[in-house]
Amino acid sequence: MIFRARLILIIVLTIILGAPARALDIDVTSFTLANGMEVVVIPDRRAPVVTHMVWYKVGAADEPQGKAGIAHLLEHLMFKGTPKYPEGEFSRIVRANGGDENAFTSQDYTAYFQRIARERLELVMELEADRMHNLVLTDENVLPERSVVQEERRERTDNDPSSLLAEQLDAALYTAHPYGKPVIGWMSEVAQLTRQDALDFYAEHYEPANAVLVVAGDVTGDEVKLLAERHYGPLKNRRPPEARVRTQEPAPVAERRVIMRDERVSSPLWQRRYLTASSRNLSRREDHALSLLADVLGGGTQSRLHQKLTLEKKLAAYAGAWSSTDSLDSGSFAIYAAPNPGASTAEIEKVIDEELALIRDKGISQEELDRTRDRSIAEAAYVLDSQESLARIFGVALTTGQSIGNVMNWERDLAAVTVEDVAKAARTVLDLRASVTGLLLPANGS
C-alpha cells in the first residue's frame, strides 16, 4: 500500500501533531536498544488493545537510480515468508489471533503494523522481528507480486487522470531530487525489477539500527522494553547504517506549468504547488505558520478561497489549500480549485492570484489566526481518537528528522505563532519561481 502522506498527514500532522499530550495525558516512553533500534511507547488505556508498528528509515527517495518502485515492491514481498513462518503464515496467525495488519510506503519511510489484543503483543513482535532478517524470496513469489504492483499502478494511477496529474506535478516540481518520481515507480522501471533488486534493497536497509518501533496501547514502557529486548534485541546489524544521501534540489528559478488533457475528464481541475522547506529544516513557528496559512486560505467554509470562489463569485465547486512539510528533505504548499460549469480555470487562477497577492502584501487578521488555531485544536481531539493515528504521528516524526519533543509540544508551539509569522510565511513561500501550476482538462477543454 502506498501511503499518500499529503492526503492523510494534512490532518494527522499539520493539524494535530502532538495534540494528545494534554487531552490524553500521555506519558511517552522512549529508549534505544543496544543494536540501535529506537523504541517509542505511547500509553492509551481506553481499550485492551495495542498497535505495533515497525518503521524503516527508507522509502522511494532512497532507491538506486533506475530502480523506481523497489521500496514499494519490497513492502509487498515482506509478506512472502521466512523459514520459520512460510508464505501466508504471518497474516494467517495475526488473523487467527483476532488482529489486523497492513503496511505502507512513502518517499521517506516504510512501515508495517498490526493492531491486536494487548496479550498478543509478544506474538506480533516475534513475527515482525523474524522477517526483519529472514525473508525468503524466489522468482516464483517475486515475479507474480511484481505483476500485482503493475496492476496496482494501472488501477490507482494510470486509470485516474487526477492521480496522473499529481504525478506529473511532482515530476515538474522536483527537477533533481528523487521526490520527483512516484512511490509506486514508473511502469517502465517496475517491469524490470528483479528478485536480486529486492534482496539487495532488503539487505541494505532492513536493519534494527535503521528502524523505529512504535507501540501505542494498553501497555507500559517497562512491558514493551522487556519484550523488545527479547525479540528485537538479539538482531545484529549486518552492515553499519549509512547516511541518507540524496541529490539536493537546486534553487528554483522559473515557474512551471503542466497542462493535461484527457478524454476521461468531464470537469476541469486547477492546482498549484510551491516548494517549501521540510519540518526539520524549519523552526517550530515557521512550520506552524505554514499550516495556519494553508488553513486561512483553504481550510473549510470560513477560508478565504471558499468565501471568495464558491460563495461570493460562485466560480468554483470547491477550493482549498494544504501544507505538507512532513518529509525529510523538503515539503510543499498546495492550492486547488474546481471551476463550476461555465467558469474557466483562467478565471479561477486570476482570483486565486489576487487573493495570494493580498495575503502576501497585507497578511492576515488576528481574528483569522485565532479562529484557525482554535479550529486546529478542536479537530485534533476527534482525529486522535484513533490509536493508530497516535502511533503514526510519532513514527512519521522520527523517520523524517523530527523529535518526540516536536510532537509533545505541538499545542504550545502553535500558540506562539503570530500574524507576523504567517505573513512572513506567505512572503517566503508564495513565489511563482518555486511553483508548478497544473491544469486537468477535458480532451477538448480549456
MARTI-594473 format. One record per residue (C-alpha): residue number from 1; residue in one letter; x, y, z. Coordinates in Angstrom, 3 decimals. Each point is the difference from the previous one (the first is absolute). Layout:
MARTI-594473
SITE, NUM, A, X, Y, Z
...
END
This chain:
MARTI-594473
SITE, 1, M, 0.000, 0.000, 0.000
SITE, 2, I, 1.300, 3.437, -0.859
SITE, 3, F, -0.382, 2.492, 2.801
SITE, 4, R, -1.360, 3.195, -1.515
SITE, 5, A, 1.529, 2.272, 2.579
SITE, 6, R, -1.308, 3.217, -1.483
SITE, 7, L, -3.578, -1.116, 0.467
SITE, 8, I, 0.295, -1.665, 3.384
SITE, 9, L, 2.658, 1.989, 1.797
SITE, 10, I, -1.675, 3.306, -0.712
SITE, 11, I, -2.371, -1.123, 2.728
SITE, 12, V, 2.242, -2.203, 2.070
SITE, 13, L, 3.045, 2.263, 0.138
SITE, 14, T, -0.458, 3.575, -1.133
SITE, 15, I, -3.287, 0.345, 1.863
SITE, 16, I, 0.412, -2.172, 3.067
SITE, 17, L, 3.674, -0.868, 0.406
SITE, 18, G, 0.546, -0.690, 3.671
SITE, 19, A, -3.386, 1.188, 1.216
SITE, 20, P, -0.713, -3.178, 2.031
SITE, 21, A, 2.646, 0.968, 2.527
SITE, 22, R, -2.493, 2.053, 1.959
SITE, 23, A, -3.341, -1.552, -0.957
SITE, 24, L, 1.010, -3.585, 0.775
SITE, 25, D, 2.618, 0.730, 2.664
SITE, 26, I, 2.577, -2.049, -1.895
SITE, 27, D, 3.245, -0.893, 1.712
SITE, 28, V, 2.079, -1.135, -2.975
SITE, 29, T, 2.934, -2.316, 0.655
SITE, 30, S, 2.919, -0.328, -2.389
SITE, 31, F, 3.245, -1.958, 0.033
SITE, 32, T, 2.534, -1.529, -2.376
SITE, 33, L, 0.997, -3.651, -0.092
SITE, 34, A, 3.680, -0.962, -0.009
SITE, 35, N, -0.196, -0.708, -3.752
SITE, 36, G, -1.197, 3.550, -0.692
SITE, 37, M, -3.713, -0.631, -0.462
SITE, 38, E, -2.069, 2.900, 1.335
SITE, 39, V, -3.131, -0.787, 2.027
SITE, 40, V, -2.914, 2.275, 0.891
SITE, 41, V, -2.849, -1.041, 2.292
SITE, 42, I, -3.250, 2.001, 0.068
SITE, 43, P, -2.437, -1.055, 2.750
SITE, 44, D, -3.661, -0.043, -1.029
SITE, 45, R, -2.158, -1.852, 2.492
SITE, 46, R, -3.405, 0.562, -1.561
SITE, 47, A, -0.122, -3.628, -1.223
SITE, 48, P, 2.064, -3.170, 0.673
SITE, 49, V, 1.657, 0.108, -3.425
SITE, 50, V, 3.331, 1.105, -1.428
SITE, 51, T, 1.256, 1.338, -3.309
SITE, 52, H, 3.473, -1.320, -0.800
SITE, 53, M, 1.896, 1.770, -2.800
SITE, 54, V, 3.495, -0.475, -1.386
SITE, 55, W, 1.221, 2.951, -2.068
SITE, 56, Y, 3.048, -0.267, -2.257
SITE, 57, K, 1.845, 3.193, -0.867
SITE, 58, V, -0.113, -0.735, -3.695
SITE, 59, G, -2.446, 0.856, -2.734
SITE, 60, A, -0.326, 0.625, -3.699
SITE, 61, A, 2.407, 2.950, 0.095
SITE, 62, D, 2.773, -2.367, 1.139
SITE, 63, E, -0.242, -2.344, -2.976
SITE, 64, P, 2.959, -0.581, -2.338
SITE, 65, Q, -0.095, 1.766, -3.341
SITE, 66, G, -2.116, -1.958, -2.462
SITE, 67, K, -1.759, -2.038, 2.712
SITE, 68, A, -3.070, 2.169, 0.572
SITE, 69, G, -2.633, -1.928, 1.932
SITE, 70, I, 2.307, -2.465, 1.755
SITE, 71, A, -0.820, 1.362, 3.500
SITE, 72, H, -3.709, -0.538, -0.603
SITE, 73, L, 0.497, -3.395, -1.654
SITE, 74, L, 2.074, -1.162, 2.981
SITE, 75, E, -2.838, 1.080, 2.298
SITE, 76, H, -2.208, -2.492, -1.863
SITE, 77, L, 2.697, -2.671, 0.079
SITE, 78, M, 0.463, 0.245, 3.765
SITE, 79, F, -3.142, -2.134, 0.280
SITE, 80, K, 1.541, -2.876, -2.000
SITE, 81, G, 1.283, -1.858, 3.023
SITE, 82, T, 3.073, -1.282, 1.834
SITE, 83, P, 1.244, -3.520, 0.790
SITE, 84, K, -1.789, 0.160, 3.364
SITE, 85, Y, -3.202, 1.555, -1.327
SITE, 86, P, -0.492, -0.953, -3.679
SITE, 87, E, -2.030, 2.048, -2.442
SITE, 88, G, -3.455, 0.866, 1.304
SITE, 89, E, 0.728, -0.999, 3.604
SITE, 90, F, 0.685, 3.525, 1.272
SITE, 91, S, -3.406, 1.318, -1.051
SITE, 92, R, -1.805, -3.228, 0.944
SITE, 93, I, 1.415, 0.079, 3.542
SITE, 94, V, -0.891, 3.666, 0.505
SITE, 95, R, -3.563, -0.590, -1.197
SITE, 96, A, -0.354, -3.191, 2.056
SITE, 97, N, 0.850, 2.031, 3.083
SITE, 98, G, -2.613, 2.643, -0.711
SITE, 99, G, 2.357, 2.599, -1.434
SITE, 100, D, 0.343, 1.930, -3.226
SITE, 101, E, 3.105, 1.173, -1.844
SITE, 102, N, 1.276, 1.967, -2.946
SITE, 103, A, 2.946, 2.009, -1.257
SITE, 104, F, 0.702, 3.175, -1.951
SITE, 105, T, 2.814, 1.707, -1.859
SITE, 106, S, 0.753, 3.694, -0.432
SITE, 107, Q, 2.903, 1.964, -1.402
SITE, 108, D, 1.806, -0.058, 3.372
SITE, 109, Y, -1.101, -3.095, 1.917
SITE, 110, T, -1.581, -3.431, -0.194
SITE, 111, A, -2.152, -1.226, 2.884
SITE, 112, Y, -1.618, -3.280, 1.044
SITE, 113, F, -2.681, -0.165, 2.647
SITE, 114, Q, -2.350, -2.274, 1.905
SITE, 115, R, -2.895, 0.843, 2.290
SITE, 116, I, -0.713, -2.808, 2.462
SITE, 117, A, -1.013, -0.841, 3.575
SITE, 118, R, 2.597, 1.152, 2.538
SITE, 119, E, 0.805, -3.571, 1.082
SITE, 120, R, 0.998, -0.803, -3.600
SITE, 121, L, 2.627, 2.748, -0.214
SITE, 122, E, 2.870, -2.447, 0.447
SITE, 123, L, -1.339, -2.145, -2.822
SITE, 124, V, 0.065, 2.808, -2.585
SITE, 125, M, 3.429, 1.119, 1.243
SITE, 126, E, 1.341, -3.478, -0.643
SITE, 127, L, -1.529, -0.065, -3.476
SITE, 128, E, 1.301, 3.434, -0.958
SITE, 129, A, 3.483, -0.576, 1.411
SITE, 130, D, 0.237, -3.270, -1.929
SITE, 131, R, -0.633, 1.594, -3.386
SITE, 132, M, 2.391, 2.871, 0.646
SITE, 133, H, 2.892, -2.347, -0.877
SITE, 134, N, -1.384, -3.314, -1.248
SITE, 135, L, -2.090, 0.839, -3.047
SITE, 136, V, 0.081, -2.674, -2.723
SITE, 137, L, -0.544, 1.104, -3.584
SITE, 138, T, -0.156, -2.056, -3.188
SITE, 139, D, -0.878, 0.869, -3.566
SITE, 140, E, -3.169, -2.013, 0.547
SITE, 141, N, -1.275, 2.470, 2.613
SITE, 142, V, 1.710, 3.214, -1.186
SITE, 143, L, -1.104, 0.098, -3.640
SITE, 144, P, -3.748, -0.500, 0.660
SITE, 145, E, 0.155, 2.681, 2.707
SITE, 146, R, 1.697, 2.352, -2.433
SITE, 147, S, -2.992, -0.525, -2.290
SITE, 148, V, -2.288, 0.858, 2.926
SITE, 149, V, 1.850, 3.291, 0.465
SITE, 150, Q, -0.262, 0.751, -3.717
SITE, 151, E, -3.741, -0.560, 0.169
SITE, 152, E, -0.176, 2.217, 3.101
SITE, 153, R, 1.676, 2.755, -1.976
SITE, 154, R, -2.451, -0.403, -2.864
SITE, 155, E, -2.980, 0.095, 2.349
SITE, 156, R, 1.089, 2.842, 2.303
SITE, 157, T, 1.995, 2.203, -2.340
SITE, 158, D, -0.226, -0.774, -3.698
SITE, 159, N, -3.792, -0.345, 0.090
SITE, 160, D, -0.505, 3.147, 2.100
SITE, 161, P, 0.717, 3.299, -1.793
SITE, 162, S, 0.219, 1.953, 3.260
SITE, 163, S, 2.648, -2.400, 1.305
SITE, 164, L, 1.911, 0.321, -3.272
SITE, 165, L, -0.084, 3.775, 0.348
SITE, 166, A, 1.276, -0.205, 3.577
SITE, 167, E, 2.846, -2.221, -1.196
SITE, 168, Q, 0.901, 2.458, -2.741
SITE, 169, L, -0.105, 2.935, 2.418
SITE, 170, D, 2.540, -1.718, 2.237
SITE, 171, A, 2.185, -0.772, -3.001
SITE, 172, A, -0.086, 3.676, -0.987
SITE, 173, L, 0.448, 1.389, 3.534
SITE, 174, Y, 3.181, -2.007, 0.620
SITE, 175, T, 2.563, 0.368, -2.748
SITE, 176, A, 2.763, -1.998, 1.742
SITE, 177, H, -1.189, -1.392, 3.337
SITE, 178, P, -1.455, -3.551, -0.026
SITE, 179, Y, -3.307, 1.259, 1.437
SITE, 180, G, -0.779, 0.661, -3.658
SITE, 181, K, -0.602, -3.698, -0.692
SITE, 182, P, -3.095, -1.800, 1.287
SITE, 183, V, 0.118, -2.346, 2.973
SITE, 184, I, -1.542, -2.789, -2.040
SITE, 185, G, 2.658, 0.555, -2.675
SITE, 186, W, -0.099, 0.609, -3.731
SITE, 187, M, -1.537, -2.943, -1.817
SITE, 188, S, 3.040, -0.379, -2.267
SITE, 189, E, 2.288, -0.486, 3.006
SITE, 190, V, -2.390, -2.093, 2.110
SITE, 191, A, -0.252, -2.477, -2.895
SITE, 192, Q, 3.771, -0.598, 0.227
SITE, 193, L, 0.299, -0.505, 3.777
SITE, 194, T, 1.422, -3.359, 1.036
SITE, 195, R, 0.280, -2.286, 2.998
SITE, 196, Q, 3.628, 1.076, 0.414
SITE, 197, D, -1.010, 3.689, 0.013
SITE, 198, A, -2.372, -0.734, 2.866
SITE, 199, L, 2.560, -2.042, 1.946
SITE, 200, D, 2.656, 2.705, -0.421
SITE, 201, F, -2.360, 2.731, 1.208
SITE, 202, Y, -1.122, -2.180, 2.921
SITE, 203, A, 3.578, -0.783, 1.066
SITE, 204, E, 1.038, 3.635, -0.198
SITE, 205, H, -2.867, 1.588, 1.932
SITE, 206, Y, -1.894, -2.524, 2.151
SITE, 207, E, 2.144, 0.153, 3.117
SITE, 208, P, -0.898, 0.694, 3.644
SITE, 209, A, 2.184, 3.130, 0.049
SITE, 210, N, -2.050, 1.325, -2.933
SITE, 211, A, -3.356, -0.693, 1.652
SITE, 212, V, -2.355, 1.607, 2.486
SITE, 213, L, -2.450, -2.073, 2.052
SITE, 214, V, -3.139, 1.843, 1.084
SITE, 215, V, -2.483, -1.683, 2.337
SITE, 216, A, -3.201, 1.802, 0.942
SITE, 217, G, -2.605, -1.509, 2.277
SITE, 218, D, -0.728, -1.630, 3.310
SITE, 219, V, 3.636, -0.592, 0.984
SITE, 220, T, 2.751, 1.528, 2.087
SITE, 221, G, 3.481, 0.984, -1.051
SITE, 222, D, 1.490, -2.716, 2.200
SITE, 223, E, -2.179, -2.696, -1.604
SITE, 224, V, 0.972, 1.043, -3.501
SITE, 225, K, 3.686, 0.292, 0.890
SITE, 226, L, 0.062, -3.554, 1.352
SITE, 227, L, -1.605, -1.397, -3.160
SITE, 228, A, 2.009, 2.167, -2.383
SITE, 229, E, 3.288, -1.068, 1.557
SITE, 230, R, -1.117, -3.618, -0.210
SITE, 231, H, -1.009, 0.030, -3.674
SITE, 232, Y, 1.696, 2.936, -1.713
SITE, 233, G, 3.018, 0.277, 2.289
SITE, 234, P, 1.830, -3.127, -1.307
SITE, 235, L, -0.136, 1.223, -3.609
SITE, 236, K, 3.393, 1.089, -1.314
SITE, 237, N, 0.662, 2.678, -2.580
SITE, 238, R, 1.441, -1.701, -3.052
SITE, 239, R, 1.518, 3.280, -1.138
SITE, 240, P, 0.340, 3.379, 1.734
SITE, 241, P, -2.801, 2.421, -0.930
SITE, 242, E, 1.080, 2.613, -2.508
SITE, 243, A, -1.019, 3.634, -0.265
SITE, 244, R, -2.977, 0.634, -2.250
SITE, 245, V, 1.702, 1.885, -2.811
SITE, 246, R, -2.322, 1.277, -2.718
SITE, 247, T, 0.409, 2.366, -2.907
SITE, 248, Q, -1.029, 3.398, 1.284
SITE, 249, E, -2.494, 2.158, -1.866
SITE, 250, P, 1.614, 3.134, -1.452
SITE, 251, A, -1.474, 3.401, 0.783
SITE, 252, P, -3.014, 0.479, -2.300
SITE, 253, V, 0.288, 2.744, -2.615
SITE, 254, A, -3.075, -0.388, -2.214
SITE, 255, E, -3.689, -0.700, 0.480
SITE, 256, R, -1.276, -3.104, -1.734
SITE, 257, R, -3.358, -0.978, -1.477
SITE, 258, V, -1.454, -3.435, -0.753
SITE, 259, I, -3.035, -0.272, -2.274
SITE, 260, M, -1.581, -3.429, -0.254
SITE, 261, R, -2.956, -0.757, -2.252
SITE, 262, D, -1.788, -3.309, 0.298
SITE, 263, E, -3.151, -1.333, -1.603
SITE, 264, R, -0.981, -1.553, 3.344
SITE, 265, V, -0.229, 3.435, 1.644
SITE, 266, S, -3.428, 1.608, 0.157
SITE, 267, S, 0.751, 2.870, 2.417
SITE, 268, P, 3.200, 2.092, 0.030
SITE, 269, L, 2.293, 0.234, 3.013
SITE, 270, W, 2.546, 2.710, 0.881
SITE, 271, Q, 2.923, -0.626, 2.356
SITE, 272, R, 3.184, 1.744, 1.037
SITE, 273, R, 2.853, -1.251, 2.157
SITE, 274, Y, 2.797, 2.034, 1.526
SITE, 275, L, 3.287, -1.481, 1.169
SITE, 276, T, 0.657, 0.554, 3.726
SITE, 277, A, 2.487, -1.074, 2.618
SITE, 278, S, -0.761, -3.085, 2.101
SITE, 279, S, -0.976, 0.037, 3.668
SITE, 280, R, 3.470, -0.971, 1.152
SITE, 281, N, 1.448, 2.983, -1.875
SITE, 282, L, -2.534, 2.500, 1.329
SITE, 283, S, -0.437, 1.481, 3.442
SITE, 284, R, -3.127, -1.126, 1.832
SITE, 285, R, -1.607, 3.401, -0.588
SITE, 286, E, 0.832, -0.021, -3.705
SITE, 287, D, -1.412, -3.493, -0.415
SITE, 288, H, -3.231, 0.761, 1.828
SITE, 289, A, -0.337, 3.349, -1.775
SITE, 290, L, -0.067, -1.880, -3.318
SITE, 291, S, -2.747, -2.348, 1.169
SITE, 292, L, -2.036, 2.915, 1.357
SITE, 293, L, 0.499, 1.910, -3.255
SITE, 294, A, -1.377, -2.978, -1.927
SITE, 295, D, -2.979, -0.171, 2.323
SITE, 296, V, -0.747, 3.720, -0.310
SITE, 297, L, 0.171, -0.298, -3.782
SITE, 298, G, -1.846, -3.247, -0.552
SITE, 299, G, -0.889, -1.851, 3.172
SITE, 300, G, -3.763, -0.243, 0.250
SITE, 301, T, -3.005, 2.182, -0.627
SITE, 302, Q, 1.433, 3.078, 1.727
SITE, 303, S, 3.149, -0.009, -2.112
SITE, 304, R, 0.758, 2.789, -2.426
SITE, 305, L, -0.098, -2.114, -3.137
SITE, 306, H, -3.295, -1.646, 0.909
SITE, 307, Q, -1.571, 3.342, 0.838
SITE, 308, K, 1.297, 1.708, -3.138
SITE, 309, L, -0.221, -2.742, -2.627
SITE, 310, T, -3.003, -2.056, 1.047
SITE, 311, L, -2.251, 2.412, 1.905
SITE, 312, E, 0.722, 3.499, -1.283
SITE, 313, K, 0.957, -0.498, -3.656
SITE, 314, K, -1.511, -3.488, -0.385
SITE, 315, L, 2.839, -1.009, -2.306
SITE, 316, A, 1.042, -3.213, 1.725
SITE, 317, A, -1.705, -3.167, 1.174
SITE, 318, Y, 2.700, -0.269, 2.648
SITE, 319, A, 3.383, 1.491, 0.868
SITE, 320, G, 2.602, -0.644, 2.643
SITE, 321, A, 3.627, -0.001, 1.064
SITE, 322, W, 2.383, -2.127, 2.029
SITE, 323, S, 3.537, 0.027, 1.316
SITE, 324, S, 2.029, -3.217, 0.126
SITE, 325, T, 3.416, 0.402, 1.619
SITE, 326, D, 0.203, -3.482, 1.528
SITE, 327, S, 2.793, -1.177, -2.297
SITE, 328, L, 3.699, -0.445, 0.602
SITE, 329, D, 1.357, 2.425, -2.599
SITE, 330, S, -2.691, 2.415, -1.160
SITE, 331, G, -3.713, 0.624, 0.081
SITE, 332, S, -2.722, 1.559, -2.077
SITE, 333, F, -2.781, 2.531, 0.338
SITE, 334, A, -2.971, -0.631, -2.263
SITE, 335, I, -3.139, 1.751, -1.184
SITE, 336, Y, -2.783, -1.546, -2.064
SITE, 337, A, -3.404, 0.883, -1.448
SITE, 338, A, -2.579, -1.468, -2.362
SITE, 339, P, -1.963, 2.492, -2.140
SITE, 340, N, -3.766, -0.133, -0.184
SITE, 341, P, -1.620, -0.682, -3.414
SITE, 342, G, 0.387, 3.160, -2.064
SITE, 343, A, 3.080, 1.186, 1.899
SITE, 344, S, 3.532, -0.508, -1.225
SITE, 345, T, 3.281, -0.937, 1.634
SITE, 346, A, 1.338, 3.389, -1.146
SITE, 347, E, -2.667, 1.810, 2.002
SITE, 348, I, 0.740, -2.193, 3.017
SITE, 349, E, 3.729, 0.680, -0.265
SITE, 350, K, -0.493, 3.774, -0.277
SITE, 351, V, -2.032, 0.148, 3.214
SITE, 352, I, 2.422, -2.285, 1.839
SITE, 353, D, 2.992, 2.096, -1.077
SITE, 354, E, -1.759, 3.132, 1.213
SITE, 355, E, -0.704, -1.603, 3.359
SITE, 356, L, 3.594, -1.210, 0.317
SITE, 357, A, 1.324, 3.474, -0.808
SITE, 358, L, -2.290, 1.470, 2.638
SITE, 359, I, 1.172, -2.398, 2.680
SITE, 360, R, 3.650, 0.526, -0.978
SITE, 361, D, -0.341, 3.775, 0.177
SITE, 362, K, -2.306, 0.435, 2.986
SITE, 363, G, 0.189, -3.270, 1.910
SITE, 364, I, -2.925, -1.347, 2.012
SITE, 365, S, -2.049, 1.375, 2.857
SITE, 366, Q, 0.253, -1.013, 3.637
SITE, 367, E, -3.574, -1.243, -0.206
SITE, 368, E, 0.901, -2.336, -2.887
SITE, 369, L, 3.005, -1.323, 1.885
SITE, 370, D, -1.941, -0.631, 3.199
SITE, 371, R, -2.875, -1.692, -1.814
SITE, 372, T, 2.326, -2.232, -2.008
SITE, 373, R, 2.087, -0.944, 3.016
SITE, 374, D, -3.110, -0.844, 2.054
SITE, 375, R, -1.309, -2.107, -2.870
SITE, 376, S, 3.261, -1.952, -0.202
SITE, 377, I, -0.035, -0.775, 3.711
SITE, 378, A, -3.672, -0.997, -0.062
SITE, 379, E, 0.468, -2.358, -2.937
SITE, 380, A, 2.939, -1.621, 1.745
SITE, 381, A, -2.183, -1.458, 2.727
SITE, 382, Y, -2.064, -1.927, -2.554
SITE, 383, V, 2.763, -1.189, -2.299
SITE, 384, L, 2.139, -1.310, 2.832
SITE, 385, D, -2.749, -2.237, 1.265
SITE, 386, S, 1.749, -2.566, -2.209
SITE, 387, Q, 2.768, -1.992, 1.671
SITE, 388, E, 1.573, -0.578, -3.384
SITE, 389, S, 0.181, 3.765, -0.568
SITE, 390, L, 1.882, 0.372, 3.274
SITE, 391, A, 2.590, -2.514, -1.140
SITE, 392, R, 0.266, 1.492, -3.491
SITE, 393, I, 0.679, 3.498, 1.290
SITE, 394, F, 3.076, -1.113, 1.901
SITE, 395, G, 1.164, -2.391, -2.726
SITE, 396, V, -0.112, 2.649, -2.711
SITE, 397, A, 1.751, 2.549, 2.208
SITE, 398, L, 2.874, -2.316, 0.904
SITE, 399, T, 0.606, -1.182, -3.567
SITE, 400, T, 0.069, 3.526, -1.445
SITE, 401, G, 2.523, 1.641, 2.296
SITE, 402, Q, -2.384, 1.321, 2.646
SITE, 403, S, -0.117, -0.820, 3.701
SITE, 404, I, -2.392, -1.126, 2.698
SITE, 405, G, 0.199, 3.538, 1.350
SITE, 406, N, -1.343, 1.369, -3.283
SITE, 407, V, -3.026, -2.216, 0.459
SITE, 408, M, -0.591, 0.579, 3.694
SITE, 409, N, 0.346, 3.784, -0.190
SITE, 410, W, -2.323, 0.493, -2.959
SITE, 411, E, -2.680, 2.020, 1.779
SITE, 412, R, 2.513, 2.232, 1.769
SITE, 413, D, 1.876, 0.655, -3.222
SITE, 414, L, -3.232, 0.678, -1.896
SITE, 415, A, -1.016, 2.575, 2.611
SITE, 416, A, 3.228, 1.935, -0.568
SITE, 417, V, -0.738, 0.737, -3.691
SITE, 418, T, -0.855, 3.638, -0.741
SITE, 419, V, -1.646, 1.730, -2.955
SITE, 420, E, 3.477, 1.260, -0.924
SITE, 421, D, 1.247, -3.602, -0.151
SITE, 422, V, -2.797, -0.939, -2.408
SITE, 423, A, 0.645, 3.073, -2.156
SITE, 424, K, 3.699, -0.886, -0.166
SITE, 425, A, -0.884, -3.575, -1.001
SITE, 426, A, -2.165, 1.346, -2.837
SITE, 427, R, 2.756, 2.297, -1.271
SITE, 428, T, 2.555, -2.801, 0.174
SITE, 429, V, -1.987, -2.828, -1.574
SITE, 430, L, -2.363, 1.612, -2.504
SITE, 431, D, 2.662, 0.541, -2.652
SITE, 432, L, -0.996, -1.074, -3.501
SITE, 433, R, 3.611, -0.883, -0.813
SITE, 434, A, -0.310, -2.830, 2.524
SITE, 435, S, -3.327, -1.255, -1.324
SITE, 436, V, -1.645, -2.228, -2.536
SITE, 437, T, -3.576, 0.664, -1.137
SITE, 438, G, -2.026, -2.896, -1.351
SITE, 439, L, -3.126, -0.077, -2.122
SITE, 440, L, -2.031, -3.164, -0.482
SITE, 441, L, -2.341, 0.555, -2.928
SITE, 442, P, -2.444, -1.941, -2.162
SITE, 443, A, 1.517, -1.139, -3.290
SITE, 444, N, -1.372, 3.060, -1.826
SITE, 445, G, -0.187, 2.310, 3.004
SITE, 446, S, 1.757, 3.189, 1.006
END
